[in-house]
């Protein structure tokens, strides 16, 4: 499959001059998490994935981030970060690293001081992709600032200095590109409903640099798909995703895993077109268990599932055998279980969750979510 066009790193370097008079302001973005169907696990330098991944964009699981900016008072800009109303100094190193990585592409950031206010609709660091929604929200705020600066610069100069690429397509691709430099999977939380990240010959316009909307045919079976998230453990993960990815460097099965993922991209593309829910179940569950198998066979090794995770999985298998419904599970790098199922089976699955599964959730907590449409600008 041929590509429509390629954007390179050079295309994302801002040409904004220092003449802007935009002294202060703020932007707020509401950005969803995502759940990978084919998992990304293992990366090269500069947050480049070892294999292609594909994900559903979620709706109810989101991060709301406000970026306030004011012309800097000191020689170099600084920032403060608040999470759910509390100042979070322990978040600053990751955000500082993010700003350092994107400085080349957004040099105007050094002109401002920032205050970042953020909150999640779900528990932080519990296996739901909080870094994905958080970093993508921040990246979109940065892009809104860049767009405002371009408009301001044009009005000051009286010249048409706005780059031709500051279309919506360029805006969202650069946002995804920036988000990737904060958290790899964050590049899949910009648009929806299905997003691919990683250069793959079978996926049109795909890139290692940013996520793209899956543009191939999708069967009606996968429209309005549901994701009920069972919160088995709402605490912080045993091992961060960053550490987990690093364990793939010398993993004895790493290359075979990367090959498997590339083959599964081809398979899931056909599944999404045909509407084959049984094949979808087999692929998605295999991908989830493979991710955890890679963690269990790394050195050092980790078991991220909890006893209740396994109890839920076995309950799902029993339920599916008894009912022949199309409920399946997937897992991120944590203990929580994502239940994936089509719209027309939601009543039976919801009854099953309430009667059989919430007993395995911490404090009976679970989240009813579905496939969403991507990030939204709030102001």
TIMIMI-253953 format. One record per residue (C-alpha): residue in one letter; chain; x negated, y negated, z negated. Coordinates in Angstrom, 2 decimals, padded with zeros to 5 digits. Each point is the difference from the previous one (the first is absolute). Example, Ala and Ser with C-alpha at 12.3 -4.5 7.8 and 13.67 -1.06 7.14 Angstrom:
# residues 2
NODE type mol    east   north      up
NODE    A   A -012.30  004.50 -007.80
NODE    S   A -001.37 -003.44  000.66
END
This chain:
# residues 379
NODE type mol    east   north      up
NODE    X   A  000.00  000.00  000.00
NODE    X   A -001.44 -003.34  000.99
NODE    X   A -000.22 -002.97 -002.32
NODE    X   A  001.84 -003.25  000.69
NODE    X   A -002.99 -002.01 -001.20
NODE    X   A -002.68  000.09 -002.66
NODE    X   A -000.63 -002.61 -002.67
NODE    X   A -003.52 -000.02 -001.36
NODE    X   A -001.37 -001.37 -003.25
NODE    X   A -001.14 -003.11  001.87
NODE    X   A  003.61 -000.76  000.98
NODE    X   A  000.87 -000.40 -003.67
NODE    X   A -002.57 -002.68 -000.84
NODE    X   A  001.83 -003.26 -000.69
NODE    X   A -001.03 -003.11  001.92
NODE    X   A  001.63 -002.47 -002.38
NODE    X   A -002.18 -003.04 -000.67
NODE    X   A -000.37 -001.73 -003.37
NODE    X   A  002.12 -002.98  001.02
NODE    X   A  003.27  001.24 -001.49
NODE    X   A  001.83 -002.34 -002.34
NODE    X   A  002.18  002.81 -001.39
NODE    X   A -000.78 -000.61 -003.66
NODE    X   A  002.32  002.42 -001.80
NODE    X   A  002.91  002.36  000.37
NODE    X   A  001.09  003.58 -000.51
NODE    X   A  001.25  003.05  001.88
NODE    X   A  001.90  003.04 -001.27
NODE    X   A  000.22  003.37  001.72
NODE    X   A  001.96  003.09 -000.98
NODE    X   A -001.93  002.98  001.33
NODE    X   A  000.95  003.68 -000.24
NODE    X   A -002.00  003.00 -000.99
NODE    X   A -000.24  002.91  002.42
NODE    X   A -000.14  003.76 -000.17
NODE    X   A -002.32  001.84  002.37
NODE    X   A  001.28  003.05  001.87
NODE    X   A -003.43  000.82  001.42
NODE    X   A -002.46 -001.06 -002.68
NODE    X   A -003.06 -002.23  000.26
NODE    X   A -002.69  001.37 -002.32
NODE    X   A -003.60 -000.95  000.65
NODE    X   A -001.42 -003.19  001.49
NODE    X   A -003.08 -001.40  001.66
NODE    X   A -001.61 -003.38 -000.62
NODE    X   A  002.19 -003.12  000.26
NODE    X   A  003.14  001.91 -000.94
NODE    X   A  000.12  001.95  003.26
NODE    X   A  002.01  003.24 -000.34
NODE    X   A -001.52  003.38  000.68
NODE    X   A  003.32  001.13  001.45
NODE    X   A  003.23 -001.46  001.35
NODE    X   A  002.97 -000.22 -002.36
NODE    X   A  003.71 -000.69  000.41
NODE    X   A  002.44 -001.24 -002.62
NODE    X   A  003.56 -000.97 -000.78
NODE    X   A  000.34 -003.60 -001.15
NODE    X   A  002.09 -000.14 -003.18
NODE    X   A  002.60 -002.53 -001.09
NODE    X   A  000.71 -000.02 -003.76
NODE    X   A -003.64  000.49 -001.03
NODE    X   A -001.58 -003.37  000.66
NODE    X   A -002.40 -002.65 -001.28
NODE    X   A  001.01 -003.66 -000.17
NODE    X   A -003.03 -002.30  000.19
NODE    X   A -000.23 -003.78 -000.08
NODE    X   A -003.23 -001.68  001.06
NODE    X   A -000.28 -003.59 -001.22
NODE    X   A -002.82 -002.04  001.49
NODE    X   A -001.53 -003.41 -000.67
NODE    X   A -003.07 -001.68  001.47
NODE    X   A -002.98  001.12 -002.07
NODE    X   A -001.36 -002.10 -002.84
NODE    X   A -003.40  001.65 -000.12
NODE    X   A -002.50  000.79  002.73
NODE    X   A  001.38  003.50  000.42
NODE    X   A  003.64  001.02 -000.30
NODE    X   A  001.18  002.20 -002.85
NODE    X   A  003.15  001.93 -000.84
NODE    X   A  002.12  001.24 -002.89
NODE    X   A  002.29  003.00  000.11
NODE    X   A  003.16  000.75 -001.96
NODE    X   A  001.77  003.35  000.16
NODE    X   A  003.57  000.18 -001.26
NODE    X   A -000.49 -003.26 -001.88
NODE    X   A -003.28  000.88 -001.72
NODE    X   A -003.47 -001.16  000.92
NODE    X   A -001.97  003.02  001.26
NODE    X   A -003.76 -000.48 -000.17
NODE    X   A -000.50  003.70  000.75
NODE    X   A  001.61 -000.49  003.43
NODE    X   A -002.45 -002.75  000.94
NODE    X   A -002.95  002.16  001.19
NODE    X   A  002.12  001.77  002.62
NODE    X   A  001.54 -003.27  001.22
NODE    X   A -003.45 -001.66  000.02
NODE    X   A -001.33  002.84  002.15
NODE    X   A  002.96 -000.43  002.33
NODE    X   A -000.64 -003.73  000.39
NODE    X   A -003.69  000.67  000.66
NODE    X   A  000.83  002.54  002.70
NODE    X   A  002.43 -002.28  001.83
NODE    X   A -002.03 -003.24 -000.34
NODE    X   A -001.53  000.56  003.44
NODE    X   A  003.46  000.13  001.56
NODE    X   A  001.62 -002.71 -002.16
NODE    X   A -002.76 -002.51 -000.83
NODE    X   A  002.59 -002.60 -001.00
NODE    X   A  000.57  001.92 -003.25
NODE    X   A -003.14 -001.56 -001.49
NODE    X   A  001.72 -003.41  000.12
NODE    X   A  002.68  000.94 -002.51
NODE    X   A  000.67  001.12 -003.55
NODE    X   A  002.71  002.64 -000.30
NODE    X   A  002.48  001.30 -002.55
NODE    X   A  001.41  003.43  000.83
NODE    X   A  003.24  001.12 -001.66
NODE    X   A  001.06  003.56  000.70
NODE    X   A  002.50  002.58 -001.20
NODE    X   A  001.02  003.52  000.99
NODE    X   A  003.42  001.59  000.13
NODE    X   A -001.62  003.25 -001.16
NODE    X   A -002.62  001.14 -002.56
NODE    X   A -003.54 -001.12  000.87
NODE    X   A -002.72  002.66  000.64
NODE    X   A  002.36  002.96 -000.32
NODE    X   A -000.39  001.62  003.40
NODE    X   A  002.25 -002.39  001.89
NODE    X   A -002.16 -002.04  002.35
NODE    X   A -000.21 -003.20 -002.07
NODE    X   A -003.29 -001.09  001.54
NODE    X   A  001.59  000.40  003.44
NODE    X   A  002.91 -002.31 -000.71
NODE    X   A -002.09 -002.36 -002.14
NODE    X   A -002.83 -000.53  002.46
NODE    X   A  002.29 -000.26  002.99
NODE    X   A  002.07 -002.67 -001.79
NODE    X   A -003.15 -002.00 -000.75
NODE    X   A -001.25  000.40  003.57
NODE    X   A  003.31 -001.32  001.35
NODE    X   A -000.19 -003.00 -002.32
NODE    X   A -003.49 -000.72  001.36
NODE    X   A  001.31  000.25  003.55
NODE    X   A  002.86 -002.38 -000.80
NODE    X   A -002.61 -002.48 -001.24
NODE    X   A -002.05  000.46  003.18
NODE    X   A  003.08 -000.60  002.15
NODE    X   A  000.91 -003.13 -001.99
NODE    X   A -003.55 -001.30  000.39
NODE    X   A  000.13  000.51  003.75
NODE    X   A  003.24 -001.97  000.21
NODE    X   A -001.40 -002.72 -002.24
NODE    X   A -003.22 -000.20  002.01
NODE    X   A  001.95 -000.28  003.25
NODE    X   A  002.11 -002.87 -001.34
NODE    X   A -003.11 -001.82 -001.20
NODE    X   A -001.94  000.29  003.22
NODE    X   A  002.86 -000.38  002.39
NODE    X   A -001.51  002.85  001.99
NODE    X   A  001.27  003.50  000.65
NODE    X   A -002.56  001.78 -002.18
NODE    X   A  002.23  002.87 -001.09
NODE    X   A -001.55  003.19  001.31
NODE    X   A  002.08  001.78  002.58
NODE    X   A -000.24  003.13 -002.13
NODE    X   A  001.87 -001.54 -002.95
NODE    X   A  003.10  001.75  001.21
NODE    X   A  002.03  002.11 -002.40
NODE    X   A -001.85  003.02  001.33
NODE    X   A -003.39 -001.57 -000.74
NODE    X   A  001.21 -001.27 -003.40
NODE    X   A  001.06  003.47 -001.16
NODE    X   A -002.97  001.82  001.52
NODE    X   A -002.45 -002.34 -001.72
NODE    X   A  001.96  000.33 -003.26
NODE    X   A -000.32  003.77  000.30
NODE    X   A -003.70 -000.37  000.85
NODE    X   A -000.58 -002.14 -003.11
NODE    X   A  002.11  002.26 -002.23
NODE    X   A -002.12  002.99  001.07
NODE    X   A -003.07 -001.73 -001.42
NODE    X   A  001.70 -000.10 -003.40
NODE    X   A  001.53  003.47  000.05
NODE    X   A -000.01  002.36  002.95
NODE    X   A  003.64  001.09 -000.21
NODE    X   A  001.07 -003.65 -000.43
NODE    X   A -000.29 -000.44  003.76
NODE    X   A  003.03  002.31  000.33
NODE    X   A  002.20 -002.23 -002.21
NODE    X   A  000.32 -002.97  002.33
NODE    X   A  002.63  001.21  002.47
NODE    X   A  002.45  002.88  000.18
NODE    X   A  001.66  002.40  000.16
NODE    X   A -002.72  002.47  001.07
NODE    X   A -003.63 -001.14  000.16
NODE    X   A -003.14  001.61  001.40
NODE    X   A -003.52 -000.92 -001.07
NODE    X   A -003.04  001.39  001.76
NODE    X   A -001.13  000.20  003.60
NODE    X   A  001.76  002.99  001.58
NODE    X   A  000.19  000.78  003.70
NODE    X   A  003.65  001.04 -000.29
NODE    X   A  001.20 -003.18 -001.75
NODE    X   A  000.44 -003.10  002.12
NODE    X   A -001.92 -003.11 -001.15
NODE    X   A -001.38  001.86 -003.05
NODE    X   A -003.09 -001.34 -001.73
NODE    X   A -002.35  000.67 -002.88
NODE    X   A  000.15 -003.72 -000.82
NODE    X   A  003.70 -000.39 -000.76
NODE    X   A  003.29  001.85 -000.17
NODE    X   A  002.50 -000.03  002.88
NODE    X   A  003.69  000.74  000.14
NODE    X   A  000.71  003.44  001.41
NODE    X   A  001.52 -000.84  003.36
NODE    X   A  000.87  003.46  001.31
NODE    X   A  003.47  001.48 -000.04
NODE    X   A  001.43  000.83 -003.44
NODE    X   A  002.97  002.36 -000.30
NODE    X   A  003.10 -001.13 -001.87
NODE    X   A -000.74  002.65 -002.67
NODE    X   A -002.80 -002.24 -001.26
NODE    X   A  001.96 -003.25  000.01
NODE    X   A  000.99 -001.21 -003.51
NODE    X   A -002.15  002.74 -001.55
NODE    X   A -000.01  000.05 -003.80
NODE    X   A -002.83  000.22 -002.52
NODE    X   A  000.89  000.67 -003.63
NODE    X   A -003.10 -000.38 -002.14
NODE    X   A -000.15  002.10 -003.16
NODE    X   A -002.22 -001.76 -002.55
NODE    X   A -001.65  002.98 -001.65
NODE    X   A -002.75 -002.16 -001.48
NODE    X   A  000.32 -003.80 -000.21
NODE    X   A -003.49 -000.47 -001.44
NODE    X   A -003.18 -000.90  001.81
NODE    X   A -001.38  002.60  002.38
NODE    X   A -002.72  002.34 -001.20
NODE    X   A -002.28 -001.07  002.84
NODE    X   A  000.25 -003.02  002.28
NODE    X   A  000.55  000.39  003.73
NODE    X   A -003.36 -001.72  000.59
NODE    X   A -001.81  002.73 -001.95
NODE    X   A  002.10  002.66  001.71
NODE    X   A -001.00 -001.20  003.45
NODE    X   A -003.67 -000.03 -001.00
NODE    X   A  000.22  003.66 -000.95
NODE    X   A  000.57  000.83  003.67
NODE    X   A -003.53 -001.08  000.98
NODE    X   A -001.59  003.31 -000.90
NODE    X   A  003.11  002.14 -000.13
NODE    X   A -000.61  003.45  001.57
NODE    X   A  003.41 -000.03  001.72
NODE    X   A  000.13 -003.66  000.99
NODE    X   A -000.50  000.30  003.77
NODE    X   A  002.56  002.77  000.33
NODE    X   A  002.45 -002.15 -001.94
NODE    X   A -000.57 -002.97  002.32
NODE    X   A  000.55  002.25  003.03
NODE    X   A  003.17  001.39 -001.53
NODE    X   A  001.40 -003.49 -000.57
NODE    X   A -000.68 -001.03  003.61
NODE    X   A  001.85  003.11  001.22
NODE    X   A  002.89 -000.70 -002.39
NODE    X   A  000.41 -003.48  001.47
NODE    X   A  000.74  001.64  003.35
NODE    X   A  002.37  002.45 -001.68
NODE    X   A  001.92 -002.63 -001.99
NODE    X   A  000.38 -002.15  003.11
NODE    X   A  001.86  002.86  001.68
NODE    X   A  002.00  000.73 -003.16
NODE    X   A  001.18 -003.60 -000.28
NODE    X   A  001.12  000.13  003.63
NODE    X   A  001.77  003.36 -000.19
NODE    X   A  001.64 -000.49 -003.40
NODE    X   A -001.22  003.40 -001.22
NODE    X   A  000.55 -000.33 -003.76
NODE    X   A -001.34  003.48 -000.81
NODE    X   A -003.28 -000.72  001.76
NODE    X   A -000.12 -003.40 -001.75
NODE    X   A  000.32  001.75 -003.38
NODE    X   A -002.80  002.44  000.76
NODE    X   A -002.40 -002.69  001.19
NODE    X   A  000.70 -002.56 -002.73
NODE    X   A -000.23  002.46 -002.88
NODE    X   A -003.17  001.55  001.42
NODE    X   A -001.57 -003.46  000.29
NODE    X   A  000.89 -000.79 -003.63
NODE    X   A -001.48  003.21 -001.35
NODE    X   A -003.09 -000.36  002.19
NODE    X   A -000.69 -003.43 -001.47
NODE    X   A  000.07  001.44 -003.51
NODE    X   A -002.00  003.05  001.09
NODE    X   A -002.77 -002.32  001.18
NODE    X   A -000.09 -001.59 -003.44
NODE    X   A -000.05  003.37 -001.75
NODE    X   A -002.88  001.24  002.17
NODE    X   A -002.16 -003.13 -000.21
NODE    X   A -002.94 -000.43 -002.36
NODE    X   A  000.86 -001.29 -002.53
NODE    X   A  003.49  001.49  000.30
NODE    X   A  003.33 -001.35 -001.17
NODE    X   A  003.53  001.30 -000.44
NODE    X   A  002.36 -002.92  000.50
NODE    X   A  003.20  002.01 -000.23
NODE    X   A  001.63  000.55 -003.39
NODE    X   A  001.89  003.13 -001.15
NODE    X   A  003.28 -001.76  000.74
NODE    X   A -001.18 -000.76  003.54
NODE    X   A -000.25  003.72  000.65
NODE    X   A  003.34  000.68 -001.67
NODE    X   A  001.67 -002.52  002.29
NODE    X   A -001.64  001.49  003.10
NODE    X   A  001.22  003.48 -000.89
NODE    X   A  003.50 -001.34 -000.69
NODE    X   A  000.00 -001.64  003.44
NODE    X   A -000.98  003.25  001.67
NODE    X   A  002.76  001.88 -001.84
NODE    X   A  002.57 -002.67  000.88
NODE    X   A -000.97  000.04  003.66
NODE    X   A  000.23  003.79  000.18
NODE    X   A  003.46 -000.03 -001.59
NODE    X   A  001.48 -002.88  001.98
NODE    X   A -002.00 -000.09  003.27
NODE    X   A -000.09 -003.78 -000.36
NODE    X   A -002.94 -002.02  001.24
NODE    X   A -001.36 -001.36 -003.25
NODE    X   A -003.79  000.01 -000.09
NODE    X   A -002.70 -001.56 -002.15
NODE    X   A -003.20 -001.90  000.45
NODE    X   A -002.58 -001.26 -002.47
NODE    X   A -002.41 -002.89 -000.13
NODE    X   A -003.18  000.09 -002.09
NODE    X   A  001.89  000.46 -003.26
NODE    X   A  002.57  002.11 -001.82
NODE    X   A  003.20 -001.60  001.29
NODE    X   A  002.13  001.79  002.56
NODE    X   A  001.60 -001.65  003.04
NODE    X   A  003.16  001.77  001.15
NODE    X   A  000.61 -000.58  003.71
NODE    X   A  003.37  000.81  001.57
NODE    X   A  002.38 -001.19  002.72
NODE    X   A  002.87 -002.42 -000.53
NODE    X   A  002.73  002.62  000.47
NODE    X   A -001.31  002.12 -002.90
NODE    X   A -000.33 -002.78 -002.58
NODE    X   A  003.03  000.98 -002.13
NODE    X   A -001.07  003.62 -000.48
NODE    X   A -003.61 -001.01 -000.69
NODE    X   A  001.02 -002.70 -002.48
NODE    X   A  002.12  002.53 -001.89
NODE    X   A -002.96  002.37 -000.05
NODE    X   A -002.34 -002.71 -001.30
NODE    X   A  002.34 -000.93 -002.84
NODE    X   A  000.90  003.55 -001.00
NODE    X   A -003.37  001.72  000.44
NODE    X   A -002.96 -002.29  000.50
NODE    X   A  000.13 -003.11 -002.19
NODE    X   A -000.73  002.15 -003.06
NODE    X   A -003.56  000.26  001.37
NODE    X   A -000.40 -003.77  000.36
NODE    X   A -001.56 -002.18 -002.67
NODE    X   A  002.88 -001.62 -001.88
NODE    X   A  002.33  001.35  002.73
NODE    X   A -001.29 -002.74  002.31
NODE    X   A  000.31  000.24  003.76
NODE    X   A  000.35 -002.46  002.90
NODE    X   A  002.47  000.29  002.85
NODE    X   A -001.67 -001.36  003.11
NODE    X   A  000.28  000.30  003.75
NODE    X   A -001.93 -000.90  003.11
NODE    X   A -000.21 -003.78  000.35
NODE    X   A -000.85 -002.58  002.62
NODE    X   A -003.21 -001.56 -001.29
NODE    X   A -001.12 -003.16 -001.79
NODE    X   A  002.12 -003.13 -000.37
NODE    X   A -001.02 -003.64 -000.44
NODE    X   A  001.91 -001.41 -002.98
NODE    X   A -001.11 -003.63  000.34
END
